[in-house]
């Protein structure tokens, strides 16, 4: 049999494996099945003095609008950041550019920035700040400028491009306004960053990250298979936890009953017998059969594991259902920003199951301790009771030897009173033999000796009741030999000497002296 601790650890490892597969599911993706991948589009719009001319500023906003409309046509909620950058004076050229936080594409609007004619253009700082903020996240960066970077104003644009580009997750595009050829040199600096699978990324063809989501193309079951498996895991955890919780409640209830009656037993000894009976009954408690819950929980868990393996390692298609698509949908949701929030919801029933399992173990230990303590106290009481009873047995048995046995037929009578002189028909030898027979008769009346190790309470009580028939009483301390022989004969304690004792009793009844002497001789 597998030790419980090992079984417990196996169950824990099994559940943790399932949690690891599904704990990163996003609640946001469940609510919004049409949410795109978290790829952000950044517009870096030159707002320096050279862009202050109204015509050029309008052209810049037109370039932004063209690209933005393409994005909104695909997904109006796609995250977009619109940053207007400049340096009011040369001191600000060394400052990093603050990149605006992304908002849904439908909420992105033009800002009318007031620029001075002498404002500087820190193009290198703008690119470096954007790349730094983006990090390893997927993004598209569109730089809208007339191509004039103020000399010695912050980082050199091409130097930044050489140091930070290309990046697999990042696409950089120069959207020139005006006819200044300087923008061509800027585009050359980021030329490698504009290539993906040998195709140049232009404003007319945005990265395929913003293409139509595969989520829309997937079938209903392909989208939600991962959630179905997750719900099965949660259901299995809930059933496991409920079963252990019910078991723990039973143990806790019976532990409380035993302890309460132990306390009452100390204060109400008059009800000791009934209370001990109840304690004994509750100590023998066996938990209810909840095999249905057990098999239901294990069935759900095994089903979830089988479906997980099927989802992760199989590629077979069933009619219009494709496992590869269902797997892609699962990973799509797992990669969302809200995976931690959904993980809490998934892990909660698993934590509940483990907490109830721990509670059940603690309740079992407490019940075993309380029931064991009650059993020890009951055993000690029974030992004490047995000891007292055995002492009573020995005392009653010894008292039998104090019984006086009379033999009126051995004494002569005078004037109706018993004479102290023995009958001349019995010699001293006969009288001595009679005394020895009396002692044997009393020893037989004691019955066979019961040893404490081999006796039980009922046997000792029965022996005491039988022996008390032959023990002396306050008003009757003596008996005749024939009375004692008749009483013992009914118990069957004479054994193989029953015939000799019967012959003696018959001779005494007939007052046949020769027969009495012969019987005494046979019993001596």
C-alpha positions in Angstrom: 0.0 0.0 0.0 1.3 3.5 -0.9 1.9 5.6 2.2 -0.5 8.4 2.5 2.2 11.1 2.4 3.5 9.7 -0.9 -0.1 9.6 -2.3 -0.6 13.1 -1.1 2.5 14.4 -2.9 1.5 12.6 -6.1 -1.8 14.2 -6.0 -0.2 17.6 -5.4 2.3 17.1 -8.3 -0.6 16.1 -10.6 -2.7 19.1 -9.8 0.3 21.5 -10.1 1.0 20.2 -13.6 -2.5 21.0 -14.7 -2.3 24.5 -13.0 0.9 25.1 -14.9 -0.8 24.4 -18.2 -3.8 26.6 -17.5 -3.0 29.1 -14.8 -2.1 31.9 -17.2 -5.5 32.2 -18.9 -6.7 35.7 -19.3 -10.1 36.8 -18.1 -9.9 39.8 -20.4 -9.6 37.5 -23.4 -12.5 35.4 -22.3 -14.7 38.5 -22.0 -13.5 40.0 -25.3 -13.0 37.2 -27.8 -12.1 39.7 -30.6 -9.2 41.5 -28.7 -6.1 41.6 -30.9 -2.6 40.7 -30.0 -0.9 43.2 -27.7 1.2 44.9 -30.5 1.4 48.6 -30.1 1.8 51.2 -32.8 3.9 54.2 -31.9 3.7 57.5 -33.8 6.7 59.8 -33.1 5.6 63.2 -34.6 8.2 65.9 -35.0 6.9 69.1 -33.4 10.0 71.2 -33.7 10.4 74.6 -35.3 10.9 73.3 -38.8 7.5 71.6 -38.6 5.8 74.7 -37.4 4.7 75.7 -40.8 0.9 74.9 -41.1 1.2 73.0 -44.4 4.0 70.7 -43.2 2.1 70.1 -39.9 -1.0 69.1 -41.8 0.9 66.8 -44.0 2.4 65.1 -40.9 -1.1 64.6 -39.5 -2.3 63.3 -42.8 0.4 60.6 -42.8 -0.7 59.6 -39.3 -4.3 59.5 -40.3 -3.7 57.3 -43.3 -1.9 54.7 -41.2 -4.3 55.0 -38.3 -7.3 54.4 -40.6 -5.8 51.2 -41.8 -5.3 50.0 -38.2 -8.9 51.0 -37.1 -10.3 49.2 -40.1 -8.8 46.0 -38.8 -9.3 46.6 -35.1 -10.6 49.9 -33.6 -9.3 48.9 -30.2 -5.7 48.3 -31.3 -3.3 50.2 -28.9 -1.8 53.3 -30.4 0.6 55.8 -28.9 0.9 59.4 -30.4 3.9 61.4 -29.2 4.8 64.9 -30.2 8.5 65.6 -29.5 10.7 68.7 -29.5 13.3 70.4 -27.4 12.5 74.1 -26.4 16.2 74.8 -26.1 19.5 73.1 -26.3 19.5 72.2 -22.6 16.5 69.9 -23.3 18.4 68.1 -26.0 20.0 65.9 -23.4 16.6 64.9 -21.9 14.8 61.7 -22.8 11.5 62.0 -24.6 8.4 61.1 -22.7 6.5 58.5 -24.8 2.7 58.8 -24.6 0.8 55.8 -23.2 -1.1 53.7 -25.7 -4.9 54.2 -26.1 -7.4 52.4 -28.4 -6.9 53.5 -32.0 -10.5 54.9 -32.1 -9.6 57.2 -29.2 -6.3 58.5 -30.7 -6.8 62.2 -31.8 -4.6 65.0 -33.1 -3.0 67.3 -30.6 -2.3 70.9 -31.5 1.1 71.5 -30.1 2.4 75.1 -30.0 5.9 75.1 -31.3 8.4 77.9 -31.5 10.4 78.7 -34.6 13.6 78.0 -32.6 12.6 74.6 -31.1 15.1 71.9 -31.6 14.6 68.4 -33.2 16.0 65.6 -31.0 15.3 62.7 -33.4 17.9 60.3 -31.8 16.4 60.9 -28.3 12.9 60.2 -29.6 13.9 56.8 -31.2 16.0 55.8 -28.2 13.2 56.6 -25.8 10.6 54.7 -27.8 12.9 51.6 -28.2 13.7 51.7 -24.5 10.1 51.9 -23.5 9.0 49.1 -25.9 11.7 46.7 -24.7 11.0 43.2 -25.9 7.3 43.8 -26.6 6.1 43.7 -30.2 5.6 47.1 -31.7 5.5 49.3 -34.9 7.2 52.7 -34.8 6.4 55.4 -37.4 8.5 58.5 -37.3 6.9 61.5 -39.0 9.4 64.3 -39.7 10.7 66.6 -42.3 14.1 65.1 -41.9 16.0 68.0 -40.1 17.7 66.9 -36.9 19.2 69.8 -35.0 23.0 69.2 -35.0 24.5 68.3 -31.6 21.0 68.0 -30.1 21.0 64.8 -28.1 21.8 61.4 -29.5 22.5 61.0 -33.2 19.7 59.3 -35.0 21.8 57.0 -37.1 24.0 56.0 -34.1 20.9 55.0 -32.2 19.7 53.0 -35.1 23.0 51.2 -35.4 23.1 50.4 -31.7 19.5 49.5 -31.1 18.2 48.1 -34.4 17.2 45.7 -35.9 15.0 43.9 -33.5 12.8 41.0 -34.3 9.9 42.4 -32.4 10.2 45.9 -33.7 9.4 47.5 -37.0 10.6 51.1 -37.7 9.2 53.2 -40.6 10.1 56.7 -41.6 7.1 58.7 -42.9 8.6 61.8 -44.5 6.8 65.1 -45.0 8.1 67.7 -47.4 10.7 67.2 -50.1 13.8 67.3 -48.0 16.3 64.5 -49.2 17.6 64.3 -45.6 14.8 61.9 -44.8 16.2 59.4 -47.3 19.4 59.1 -45.1 17.2 58.6 -42.1 15.4 55.8 -43.9 18.7 54.2 -44.8 19.7 54.0 -41.1 16.7 51.9 -40.3 16.6 50.0 -43.6 17.3 46.6 -42.0 14.6 47.1 -39.4 12.1 47.6 -42.3 12.6 44.1 -43.6 10.7 41.0 -42.5 10.7 37.8 -44.6 12.3 39.8 -47.4 9.4 42.3 -47.7 9.6 46.0 -47.0 7.1 47.4 -44.6 5.5 50.5 -45.8 2.7 52.7 -44.6 0.4 51.0 -47.2 1.2 47.5 -45.9 1.4 47.4 -42.1 2.9 44.5 -40.2 0.8 41.3 -40.4 0.5 41.5 -36.6 -2.4 43.9 -37.3 -4.0 41.6 -39.8 -7.2 39.9 -39.1 -7.1 37.9 -35.9 -7.2 34.1 -36.2 -9.5 34.2 -33.3 -12.3 35.4 -35.7 -11.6 32.5 -38.0 -11.6 29.8 -35.4 -14.7 27.8 -34.6 -16.5 28.0 -31.2 -15.1 24.8 -29.8 -11.6 25.6 -31.1 -11.7 28.9 -29.2 -13.0 27.6 -26.0 -11.5 24.1 -25.6 -8.8 25.4 -23.3 -11.5 27.0 -21.1 -13.6 23.8 -21.1 -10.5 21.8 -19.8 -9.8 24.5 -17.2 -13.4 24.3 -15.9 -13.1 20.5 -15.6 -9.9 21.0 -13.5 -11.7 23.5 -11.3 -14.7 21.1 -11.0 -12.4 18.2 -10.0 -10.7 20.4 -7.4 -14.1 21.5 -6.1 -15.4 17.9 -5.7 -12.1 16.8 -4.0 -12.4 19.8 -1.6 -16.1 19.2 -0.9 -15.5 15.5 -0.2 -12.6 16.2 2.2 -14.6 19.0 3.8 -17.5 16.6 4.6 -15.2 14.0 5.9 -13.5 16.5 8.1 -16.8 17.7 9.4 -17.8 14.2 10.5 -14.5 13.6 12.4 -14.8 17.0 14.0 -18.4 16.4 15.1 -17.6 13.0 16.7 -14.4 14.3 18.4 -16.6 17.1 20.0 -19.2 14.6 21.2 -16.5 12.4 22.8 -14.9 15.3 24.5 -18.2 16.7 25.7 -19.3 13.4 27.3 -15.9 13.0 28.9 -16.5 16.3 30.7 -20.0 15.3 31.7 -18.7 12.0 33.0 -16.5 13.8 35.5 -19.4 15.9 36.8 -22.3 13.3 36.7 -21.0 9.9 37.8 -24.5 8.7 38.4 -25.0 8.5 34.6 -21.6 6.9 34.1 -22.9 3.7 32.5 -24.9 5.5 29.8 -22.2 8.0 29.1 -19.5 5.3 28.7 -21.8 3.4 26.3 -22.2 6.6 24.1 -18.4 7.3 24.2 -17.7 3.7 23.1 -20.2 4.1 20.3 -18.8 7.4 19.0 -15.2 6.1 19.3 -16.1 3.3 16.9 -17.3 5.9 14.3 -16.7 5.0 10.7 -16.9 7.7 8.1 -19.7 7.7 5.6 -19.3 6.1 2.2 -18.8 8.9 -0.3 -17.4 6.8 -3.1 -19.6 8.6 -5.7 -17.8 11.9 -5.0 -14.4 10.2 -5.0 -14.9 8.6 -8.4 -16.5 11.7 -9.8 -13.5 13.8 -8.7 -10.9 11.3 -10.1 -13.0 11.0 -13.3 -13.0 14.7 -13.9 -9.2 15.0 -13.2 -8.3 12.1 -15.5 -10.6 13.5 -18.2 -8.9 16.9 -17.9 -5.4 15.4 -18.1 -6.4 13.2 -21.1 -7.8 16.3 -22.9 -4.7 18.3 -22.1 -2.4 15.7 -23.6 -4.8 15.4 -26.6 -4.7 19.2 -27.1 -0.9 19.6 -26.7 0.4 16.6 -28.6 -2.2 15.6 -31.2 -2.9 17.3 -34.5 -5.7 15.2 -35.9 -8.7 17.1 -37.3 -12.3 16.1 -36.7 -14.6 17.5 -39.3 -14.2 21.2 -39.1 -12.4 21.0 -35.7 -8.6 21.4 -35.8 -6.5 20.7 -32.7 -3.7 22.9 -34.0 -6.1 25.8 -34.2 -7.5 25.1 -30.7 -3.9 24.9 -29.4 -3.0 28.2 -31.0 -6.1 29.8 -29.4 -5.0 28.5 -26.0 -1.6 30.0 -26.3 -3.1 33.2 -27.7 -5.1 33.6 -24.5 -2.2 32.5 -22.3 0.0 35.3 -23.6 -2.3 38.1 -22.6 -1.6 40.8 -20.1 -4.4 39.6 -17.7 -3.1 36.1 -17.3 -2.2 36.7 -13.6 -5.8 37.8 -12.7 -7.3 34.7 -14.4 -4.7 32.5 -12.7 -6.0 33.5 -9.4 -9.5 32.3 -10.4 -8.1 29.0 -11.6 -5.8 28.4 -8.6 -8.6 29.2 -6.1 -10.5 25.9 -6.3 -7.2 24.0 -6.2 -6.1 25.8 -3.1 -9.6 25.0 -1.6 -9.0 21.3 -2.4 -5.7 21.2 -0.6 -6.9 23.2 2.3 -9.8 20.9 2.8 -7.5 17.9 2.5 -5.3 19.3 5.2 -8.3 20.0 7.4 -9.5 16.4 6.9 -6.1 15.1 7.9 -6.0 17.3 11.0 -9.6 16.2 12.0 -8.6 12.5 11.6 -5.6 13.0 13.8 -7.7 14.8 16.4 -10.4 12.1 16.4 -7.8 9.3 16.6 -6.2 11.1 19.6 -9.5 11.8 21.4 -10.9 8.3 20.7 -7.6 6.7 21.8 -7.5 8.7 25.0 -11.1 7.7 25.8 -10.2 4.0 25.1 -7.2 4.2 27.4 -9.3 5.7 30.2 -12.0 3.0 29.7 -9.3 0.2 29.7 -7.9 1.6 32.9 -11.3 1.7 34.5 -12.0 -1.9 33.4 -8.7 -3.0 34.8 -9.5 -1.3 38.1 -12.9 -2.8 38.1 -11.6 -6.3 37.3 -9.0 -6.0 40.0 -11.6 -5.1 42.6 -13.8 -7.9 41.4 -11.0 -10.4 41.6 -10.2 -9.4 45.1 -13.8 -9.9 46.0 -13.7 -13.3 44.5 -10.6 -14.3 46.6 -12.2 -12.9 49.7 -15.5 -14.9 49.2 -13.6 -18.0 48.3 -11.5 -17.8 51.5 -14.6 -17.2 53.6 -16.0 -20.6 52.6 -13.3 -22.2 54.9 -14.9 -20.4 57.8 -18.2 -22.3 57.4 -18.9 -24.6 60.4 -19.9 -28.2 59.3 -21.9 -30.1 61.9 -22.2 -33.9 62.2 -24.9 -34.5 64.8 -24.7 -38.2 64.2 -21.2 -38.4 65.8 -22.4 -36.9 69.2 -24.6 -38.5 71.9 -27.7 -36.7 73.1 -28.7 -36.2 76.6 -32.0 -34.6 77.7 -32.5 -33.2 74.2 -29.2 -31.4 74.2 -26.2 -32.1 72.1 -23.5 -33.9 74.2 -19.9 -32.8 73.9 -18.9 -36.4 74.1 -18.5 -38.3 70.9 -20.6 -41.2 70.1 -19.0 -44.5 71.3 -19.8 -45.9 67.8 -17.0 -43.7 66.3 -13.4 -44.1 67.4 -10.9 -41.3 67.5 -9.6 -42.5 64.2 -13.0 -42.2 62.7 -13.4 -38.7 64.1 -10.0 -37.6 62.7 -11.0 -39.0 59.3 -14.3 -37.0 59.5 -12.5 -33.7 60.1 -10.3 -34.3 57.1 -13.3 -35.1 55.0 -15.0 -31.9 56.2 -11.9 -29.8 55.1 -12.1 -31.5 51.7 -15.8 -30.8 51.4 -15.1 -27.0 52.1 -12.3 -27.0 49.5 -14.7 -28.5 47.0 -17.2 -25.8 47.9 -14.7 -23.2 47.0 -14.8 -24.5 43.4 -11.9 -24.6 40.9 -9.4 -21.7 41.3 -9.8 -19.1 38.6 -6.5 -17.4 37.6 -6.8 -13.6 36.9 -4.9 -13.9 33.6 -7.3 -16.4 32.2 -10.6 -15.2 33.7 -13.0 -12.6 32.5 -15.4 -10.3 34.4 -18.5 -12.4 33.7 -16.8 -15.6 34.7 -15.6 -14.2 38.0 -19.1 -12.7 38.7 -20.7 -16.1 38.1 -18.1 -17.8 40.4 -18.7 -15.3 43.1 -22.5 -16.0 43.0 -21.9 -19.8 43.2 -19.4 -19.6 46.0 -21.6 -17.3 48.1 -24.1 -20.2 48.4 -21.6 -22.0 50.6 -20.0 -19.0 52.4 -21.2 -18.4 56.0 -23.9 -15.8 56.5 -24.4 -13.5 59.5 -27.3 -15.5 60.9 -26.3 -18.9 59.5 -22.6 -19.6 60.0 -22.9 -23.4 60.2 -24.3 -26.2 58.0 -24.6 -29.9 58.3 -22.4 -32.2 56.3 -25.3 -33.7 54.4 -26.7 -30.2 53.5 -23.3 -29.1 52.1 -23.0 -32.4 50.2 -26.4 -31.9 48.6 -25.7 -28.2 47.7 -22.3 -29.0 46.1 -23.7 -32.0 44.3 -26.0 -29.6 42.3 -22.9 -27.7 41.0 -21.2 -30.8 39.7 -17.9 -29.9 41.5 -17.4 -33.4 43.0 -16.1 -34.6 39.6 -14.9 -38.3 39.7 -15.6 -38.5 43.4 -19.3 -37.8 43.0 -20.2 -41.5 43.8 -18.2 -41.6 47.0 -19.8 -38.3 48.3 -23.2 -39.6 47.3 -22.6 -42.8 49.2 -21.6 -40.8 52.3 -24.7 -38.7 52.1 -26.9 -41.8 51.7 -25.3 -43.5 54.7 -25.8 -40.4 56.8 -29.5 -40.2 55.7 -30.0 -43.9 56.7 -27.9 -43.4 59.9 -25.9 -46.5 58.8 -22.8 -46.2 61.0 -20.8 -48.9 59.2 -21.6 -47.4 55.8 -20.6 -43.9 57.1 -17.3 -45.2 58.3 -16.6 -47.0 55.0 -17.5 -43.8 53.1 -15.3 -41.7 55.3 -12.5 -44.1 54.7 -13.0 -43.9 50.9 -12.9 -40.1 50.9 -10.0 -39.7 53.3 
